[in-house]
């Protein structure tokens, strides 16, 4: 690569959505790294202004096809906090199961379809050999694990994408015994497959250690909901105060706003959650994944993949426990109170890629005045750029092909979500 070079990646491959990368190195120094998120401004926050608050959750779930349940439940959480609605214990369990179904399906998509080819040095899962016993198994494992997550989502939330059952104050439908039993068996049938996946990423041949301030929601049962935010620096933040600690950063070449916490970069996602909250993983998960958990806490960005694999196992183990111990009974959603004045509050939960934050203003007429949404990928944007810079600065002696692979591998390790689309790679070398 010598001392001077430019790299332009127009479309980073095997991620959810469109993003590009511009890099310039002059006289052996990195002049700039520009991670360009090209489709994050979807105008959903403007679109729901003037709409009744009852319509907002289903509208907002359309932001994302893969993690629509996270947007649905986060919007519901914001509305309930705004109106003072306290969901029942059964509703909370059903929401946890809804989150687990999404996590299983979403993590499986990322780990098997997007990141697994990197581990095996292949461009795509389509390049895996049907005659190679291990590769053949992993391809079929991918669809079995993802299918188990979809089955759980169908059972509890009504659909894996844009789920119709969760609503403000409760649920509109409840799991039936026969379908529950079938779903438990599906979850049990893929557990060993997930353990195999954990081993794949525990021994994966990538590493990039970077000191970071991690931020994650602390929950007593690692359920991705409730609790307080904790940072790696030891701070505990109330959900309602989170936004006041952040500074919005405008990046002129990106469609997504970025954020700093108290003026510093930070990282959200599975790596942050495992680093900060691993003691609350399900007991069976901690027992079965003990060898992998020895690697945490970790500053290795690539361990975000391993952390997702461990969360996949936890989601299966806790879902099985809840389904086996709970008999769900029909109950009517809690009706919203009469609104007589402008109200505002927040919703926050852990989406697959990290903390998802909603802030809503609801008018006295029950219509949305304004909405603010902070997504995990926006929060990770500065951290991703700096990791890419770190990778380049420490490998200026590498060949072009190495950079072509590793720059994309590193972005994929964050599991960024720009939109629901994937592209093949094209690089312009100058």
C-alpha positions as CSV (number, residue, x, y, z in Angstrom):
1,X,0.0,0.0,0.0
2,X,3.1,2.3,0.3
3,X,2.5,5.7,1.9
4,X,-0.3,7.3,-0.1
5,X,-3.6,5.7,-1.1
6,X,-7.4,6.3,-1.2
7,X,-10.1,3.7,-0.7
8,X,-13.7,4.1,-1.7
9,X,-16.2,1.4,-0.9
10,X,-19.5,2.5,-2.4
11,X,-21.7,-0.2,-0.8
12,X,-20.5,-2.2,2.2
13,X,-21.7,-5.8,1.7
14,X,-23.6,-8.1,4.0
15,X,-25.1,-5.4,6.2
16,X,-28.7,-4.3,6.6
17,X,-28.9,-1.2,4.4
18,X,-26.7,1.1,2.4
19,X,-23.4,2.6,3.7
20,X,-20.1,3.5,2.0
21,X,-16.6,4.2,3.2
22,X,-14.0,6.8,2.1
23,X,-10.5,6.6,3.4
24,X,-7.4,8.8,2.6
25,X,-3.9,8.1,3.7
26,X,-1.1,10.5,2.8
27,X,2.6,10.2,3.7
28,X,1.8,7.2,6.0
29,X,-0.9,9.0,8.0
30,X,-4.7,8.6,7.9
31,X,-6.1,11.9,6.9
32,X,-9.7,10.9,7.2
33,X,-12.1,7.9,7.6
34,X,-15.7,8.7,6.5
35,X,-18.3,6.1,7.2
36,X,-21.3,7.3,5.1
37,X,-24.7,6.0,6.2
38,X,-26.8,6.8,3.2
39,X,-30.3,5.9,4.2
40,X,-31.2,6.6,7.8
41,X,-33.5,9.7,7.3
42,X,-36.9,7.9,6.9
43,X,-39.0,10.8,8.3
44,X,-41.1,8.6,10.5
45,X,-40.9,11.1,13.4
46,X,-42.5,13.7,11.1
47,X,-45.0,11.3,9.7
48,X,-46.6,10.5,13.1
49,X,-47.1,14.1,14.1
50,X,-50.8,14.8,14.4
51,X,-51.6,11.1,14.5
52,X,-53.5,9.6,17.5
53,X,-51.1,8.1,20.0
54,X,-52.9,4.7,19.7
55,X,-51.7,4.5,16.0
56,X,-48.1,5.3,16.7
57,X,-46.7,1.9,17.8
58,X,-47.8,0.1,14.6
59,X,-46.6,3.0,12.4
60,X,-43.2,3.1,14.1
61,X,-42.7,-0.7,13.8
62,X,-42.4,-0.1,10.0
63,X,-39.1,1.6,10.5
64,X,-37.3,-1.7,10.4
65,X,-38.2,-5.1,9.0
66,X,-35.8,-7.2,11.1
67,X,-36.2,-5.5,14.5
68,X,-39.7,-4.1,14.1
69,X,-40.7,-5.6,17.4
70,X,-38.1,-3.5,19.2
71,X,-39.6,-0.3,17.7
72,X,-43.1,-1.5,18.4
73,X,-42.4,-2.2,22.1
74,X,-40.2,0.8,22.6
75,X,-42.9,3.1,21.3
76,X,-45.5,1.3,23.5
77,X,-43.1,1.8,26.5
78,X,-42.8,5.5,25.8
79,X,-46.6,5.9,25.5
80,X,-47.3,4.0,28.7
81,X,-44.7,5.9,30.6
82,X,-46.2,9.2,29.3
83,X,-49.7,8.2,30.3
84,X,-48.9,6.4,33.6
85,X,-50.0,3.0,32.5
86,X,-48.4,0.1,34.4
87,X,-48.6,-3.2,32.4
88,X,-49.6,-6.4,34.2
89,X,-47.0,-9.1,35.2
90,X,-48.3,-11.3,32.4
91,X,-47.9,-8.6,29.8
92,X,-44.3,-8.0,30.9
93,X,-43.6,-11.7,30.4
94,X,-45.2,-11.7,27.0
95,X,-43.1,-8.7,26.0
96,X,-40.0,-10.4,27.2
97,X,-40.8,-13.4,25.0
98,X,-41.5,-11.1,22.1
99,X,-38.1,-9.6,22.5
100,X,-36.5,-13.1,22.7
101,X,-38.2,-14.2,19.5
102,X,-36.8,-11.1,17.8
103,X,-33.3,-11.6,19.2
104,X,-33.1,-15.2,18.2
105,X,-34.2,-14.5,14.6
106,X,-32.2,-11.3,14.3
107,X,-29.0,-12.5,15.8
108,X,-29.2,-15.7,13.7
109,X,-29.6,-13.6,10.6
110,X,-26.5,-11.6,11.4
111,X,-24.3,-14.4,12.7
112,X,-25.1,-17.1,10.1
113,X,-25.9,-15.1,7.0
114,X,-23.7,-12.0,7.3
115,X,-20.7,-12.8,9.5
116,X,-20.2,-16.6,9.2
117,X,-18.8,-16.3,5.6
118,X,-16.1,-14.0,7.0
119,X,-14.9,-16.7,9.4
120,X,-14.7,-19.2,6.6
121,X,-13.1,-16.8,4.1
122,X,-16.1,-16.8,1.8
123,X,-18.1,-14.1,0.1
124,X,-21.5,-15.5,0.9
125,X,-23.3,-18.3,2.7
126,X,-24.2,-19.5,-0.9
127,X,-20.5,-20.4,-1.3
128,X,-20.6,-23.0,1.5
129,X,-20.1,-26.5,0.2
130,X,-22.9,-29.1,0.4
131,X,-20.2,-31.8,0.3
132,X,-18.3,-30.4,3.3
133,X,-20.0,-31.9,6.4
134,X,-19.3,-28.9,8.7
135,X,-20.3,-26.2,6.1
136,X,-23.4,-28.2,5.2
137,X,-24.5,-28.4,8.8
138,X,-24.0,-24.7,9.5
139,X,-26.1,-23.7,6.5
140,X,-29.0,-25.9,7.7
141,X,-28.4,-24.7,11.3
142,X,-28.9,-21.1,10.1
143,X,-32.5,-21.8,8.9
144,X,-33.4,-24.0,11.8
145,X,-32.3,-21.4,14.5
146,X,-33.8,-18.5,12.6
147,X,-37.0,-20.6,12.2
148,X,-37.2,-21.2,15.9
149,X,-37.0,-17.5,16.6
150,X,-39.8,-16.9,14.1
151,X,-41.9,-19.6,15.7
152,X,-41.6,-17.9,19.1
153,X,-42.5,-14.5,17.6
154,X,-45.5,-16.0,15.8
155,X,-46.7,-17.7,19.0
156,X,-46.4,-14.7,21.3
157,X,-46.6,-11.6,19.0
158,X,-48.6,-12.9,16.0
159,X,-45.9,-12.4,13.4
160,X,-42.1,-12.2,13.3
161,X,-42.3,-8.8,11.5
162,X,-44.8,-6.0,12.3
163,X,-46.4,-8.0,15.1
164,X,-50.2,-7.4,15.6
165,X,-50.7,-8.8,19.2
166,X,-48.7,-6.3,21.4
167,X,-50.6,-3.2,22.1
168,X,-50.7,-0.3,24.6
169,X,-51.6,-1.7,28.0
170,X,-51.4,-5.4,27.1
171,X,-51.8,-8.0,24.3
172,X,-54.7,-8.8,21.9
173,X,-54.1,-12.6,21.8
174,X,-52.5,-15.2,24.0
175,X,-50.4,-18.3,23.5
176,X,-52.4,-21.6,23.2
177,X,-51.2,-24.7,24.9
178,X,-50.7,-26.9,21.8
179,X,-48.8,-24.2,19.9
180,X,-46.7,-23.4,23.0
181,X,-45.7,-27.1,23.4
182,X,-44.6,-27.1,19.7
183,X,-42.6,-23.9,20.1
184,X,-40.8,-25.3,23.2
185,X,-39.7,-28.3,21.2
186,X,-38.4,-26.2,18.4
187,X,-36.4,-24.1,20.8
188,X,-34.9,-27.2,22.5
189,X,-34.1,-28.7,19.1
190,X,-31.8,-25.8,18.1
191,X,-30.0,-25.3,21.4
192,X,-27.0,-27.5,20.5
193,X,-26.8,-25.8,17.1
194,X,-26.4,-22.5,19.0
195,X,-23.7,-24.0,21.2
196,X,-21.8,-25.0,18.0
197,X,-22.2,-21.5,16.7
198,X,-20.7,-20.1,20.0
199,X,-17.7,-22.2,19.5
200,X,-17.3,-21.0,15.9
201,X,-17.1,-17.4,17.0
202,X,-15.1,-18.2,20.2
203,X,-12.3,-19.4,17.9
204,X,-12.8,-16.9,15.0
205,X,-9.5,-15.6,13.6
206,X,-10.2,-11.8,14.1
207,X,-9.2,-9.4,16.7
208,X,-9.3,-5.6,17.2
209,X,-8.9,-4.4,20.8
210,X,-10.0,-0.9,21.5
211,X,-10.6,0.8,24.8
212,X,-14.2,1.8,25.0
213,X,-16.9,3.2,27.2
214,X,-19.7,0.6,26.9
215,X,-23.3,1.4,27.7
216,X,-26.1,-1.1,28.3
217,X,-29.4,-1.5,30.1
218,X,-29.0,-3.5,33.3
219,X,-31.8,-6.0,33.9
220,X,-32.2,-8.6,36.6
221,X,-32.9,-11.4,34.1
222,X,-31.1,-10.1,31.0
223,X,-34.4,-9.6,29.3
224,X,-33.5,-6.5,27.3
225,X,-36.2,-4.4,29.0
226,X,-36.5,-2.4,32.3
227,X,-33.7,-1.5,34.6
228,X,-31.1,1.3,34.5
229,X,-28.4,2.2,32.1
230,X,-24.9,1.4,33.2
231,X,-21.6,2.5,31.7
232,X,-18.2,0.8,31.7
233,X,-17.0,3.9,33.7
234,X,-19.4,2.9,36.5
235,X,-22.2,5.4,36.0
236,X,-25.8,4.5,36.5
237,X,-28.3,6.5,34.4
238,X,-32.1,6.7,34.7
239,X,-33.8,6.0,31.4
240,X,-35.6,9.4,31.5
241,X,-32.2,11.2,31.9
242,X,-30.3,9.3,29.3
243,X,-30.7,11.9,26.5
244,X,-29.6,14.7,28.7
245,X,-26.1,13.1,29.0
246,X,-25.7,12.8,25.2
247,X,-24.5,15.3,22.6
248,X,-25.9,15.0,19.1
249,X,-23.1,15.2,16.5
250,X,-23.9,16.2,12.9
251,X,-21.8,14.3,10.4
252,X,-22.1,16.2,7.0
253,X,-21.3,13.1,4.8
254,X,-23.8,10.8,6.7
255,X,-27.6,10.8,6.8
256,X,-27.5,9.6,10.4
257,X,-26.9,11.8,13.4
258,X,-24.2,10.5,15.7
259,X,-23.9,10.8,19.5
260,X,-21.3,11.2,22.2
261,X,-21.8,10.5,25.9
262,X,-20.4,13.3,28.1
263,X,-18.3,14.4,25.1
264,X,-16.8,10.9,24.4
265,X,-17.4,8.1,22.0
266,X,-19.1,5.0,23.3
267,X,-20.4,1.6,22.2
268,X,-23.7,-0.1,22.6
269,X,-24.8,-3.6,21.6
270,X,-24.3,-7.2,22.6
271,X,-20.6,-6.7,23.6
272,X,-21.6,-3.9,25.9
273,X,-24.4,-6.0,27.4
274,X,-22.3,-9.1,28.0
275,X,-19.5,-6.9,29.5
276,X,-21.7,-5.1,31.9
277,X,-24.6,-7.6,32.6
278,X,-23.3,-11.1,32.1
279,X,-23.9,-12.2,35.7
280,X,-27.7,-12.0,34.9
281,X,-27.6,-14.4,32.0
282,X,-29.8,-17.5,32.5
283,X,-28.1,-20.1,34.7
284,X,-28.2,-22.8,31.9
285,X,-26.5,-20.3,29.5
286,X,-23.8,-19.5,32.0
287,X,-23.1,-23.2,32.5
288,X,-23.1,-24.2,28.8
289,X,-21.2,-21.1,27.6
290,X,-18.7,-21.0,30.5
291,X,-15.7,-21.3,28.2
292,X,-16.8,-18.5,26.0
293,X,-17.7,-16.3,28.9
294,X,-14.2,-16.4,30.2
295,X,-13.3,-14.0,27.4
296,X,-15.4,-11.2,29.0
297,X,-15.2,-8.4,29.8
298,X,-13.6,-7.8,26.5
299,X,-12.4,-4.7,24.5
300,X,-12.2,-6.7,21.3
301,X,-14.8,-5.3,18.8
302,X,-15.1,-8.7,17.0
303,X,-16.3,-10.2,20.3
304,X,-19.6,-8.5,19.6
305,X,-20.3,-11.5,17.3
306,X,-19.5,-13.9,20.1
307,X,-21.6,-11.9,22.6
308,X,-24.6,-12.1,20.2
309,X,-24.2,-15.9,20.0
310,X,-24.2,-16.1,23.8
311,X,-27.4,-13.9,23.9
312,X,-29.0,-16.2,21.3
313,X,-28.5,-19.1,23.8
314,X,-29.8,-17.0,26.7
315,X,-32.9,-16.1,24.7
316,X,-33.6,-19.7,24.0
317,X,-33.0,-20.8,27.6
318,X,-35.1,-18.1,29.3
319,X,-37.9,-18.5,26.7
320,X,-38.1,-22.3,27.4
321,X,-38.3,-21.6,31.2
322,X,-41.0,-19.0,30.9
323,X,-43.1,-21.0,28.5
324,X,-42.9,-24.2,30.6
325,X,-43.7,-22.4,33.9
326,X,-46.4,-20.0,32.7
327,X,-50.1,-20.6,31.8
328,X,-51.2,-17.5,29.9
329,X,-54.8,-16.4,30.4
330,X,-56.8,-13.9,28.4
331,X,-56.9,-10.4,29.9
332,X,-58.0,-7.1,28.5
333,X,-55.5,-4.4,27.8
334,X,-55.4,-1.6,30.4
335,X,-57.3,1.3,29.0
336,X,-55.5,4.6,28.6
337,X,-56.5,7.5,31.0
338,X,-58.2,10.6,29.8
339,X,-55.6,13.2,28.6
340,X,-56.2,16.8,29.8
341,X,-52.8,18.3,29.2
342,X,-49.6,18.0,27.2
343,X,-47.5,15.0,28.4
344,X,-44.1,13.7,27.5
345,X,-41.8,10.8,28.5
346,X,-39.4,8.3,27.2
347,X,-39.2,4.6,26.2
348,X,-35.9,2.7,26.2
349,X,-35.0,-1.0,25.6
350,X,-32.1,-3.0,24.2
351,X,-32.7,-3.7,20.5
352,X,-30.4,-6.3,18.9
353,X,-27.8,-3.7,18.1
354,X,-28.0,-1.7,21.4
355,X,-30.1,0.8,23.3
356,X,-33.1,2.1,21.4
357,X,-34.5,5.4,22.8
358,X,-37.9,7.0,22.1
359,X,-39.0,10.4,23.4
360,X,-42.7,11.4,22.8
361,X,-44.8,14.5,23.3
362,X,-48.5,13.8,23.4
363,X,-51.0,16.7,23.2
364,X,-54.2,17.2,25.3
365,X,-56.1,16.0,22.3
366,X,-54.3,12.6,22.4
367,X,-52.3,13.3,19.2
368,X,-48.5,13.1,18.8
369,X,-46.9,16.6,18.9
370,X,-43.4,15.4,18.4
371,X,-41.2,12.3,18.5
372,X,-37.4,11.8,18.8
373,X,-35.8,8.4,18.1
374,X,-32.2,7.5,18.8
375,X,-31.1,4.2,17.2
376,X,-28.2,2.0,18.2
377,X,-26.3,2.3,14.9
378,X,-26.4,6.1,15.2
379,X,-24.9,5.8,18.7
380,X,-22.2,3.5,17.4
381,X,-21.3,5.6,14.3
382,X,-18.4,7.5,15.8
383,X,-17.0,4.4,17.5
384,X,-17.1,2.5,14.2
385,X,-15.2,5.2,12.4
386,X,-12.5,5.3,15.0
387,X,-12.2,1.5,15.0
388,X,-11.7,1.6,11.2
389,X,-9.0,4.3,11.6
390,X,-7.3,2.2,14.3
391,X,-7.4,-0.8,12.0
392,X,-5.8,1.1,9.2
393,X,-3.1,2.9,11.2
394,X,-1.9,-0.4,12.7
395,X,-1.8,-2.2,9.3
396,X,-0.3,0.2,6.8
397,X,2.0,-2.6,5.6
398,X,-0.8,-4.8,4.4
399,X,-1.8,-5.5,0.8
400,X,-4.9,-4.3,-0.9
401,X,-6.8,-7.6,-0.6
402,X,-6.4,-7.6,3.1
403,X,-7.9,-4.1,3.5
404,X,-10.7,-5.1,1.1
405,X,-11.7,-7.9,3.5
406,X,-10.9,-6.5,6.9
407,X,-12.6,-3.1,6.6
408,X,-15.9,-4.7,5.8
409,X,-15.4,-7.5,8.3
410,X,-15.0,-4.8,11.0
411,X,-18.1,-2.9,10.1
412,X,-20.1,-6.1,10.1
413,X,-18.9,-7.0,13.6
414,X,-21.0,-4.1,14.8
415,X,-24.0,-5.6,13.0
416,X,-25.1,-2.1,11.8
417,X,-28.7,-1.6,10.6
418,X,-29.0,1.1,7.9
419,X,-32.0,-0.4,6.2
420,X,-33.2,-3.8,5.1
421,X,-31.1,-4.4,2.1
422,X,-27.7,-6.0,1.2
423,X,-25.2,-5.2,-1.5
424,X,-22.2,-6.7,-3.1
425,X,-18.9,-4.9,-2.7
426,X,-17.4,-2.5,-5.2
427,X,-14.1,-0.7,-4.5
428,X,-12.5,2.1,-6.5
429,X,-8.8,2.3,-6.0
430,X,-7.1,5.7,-6.8
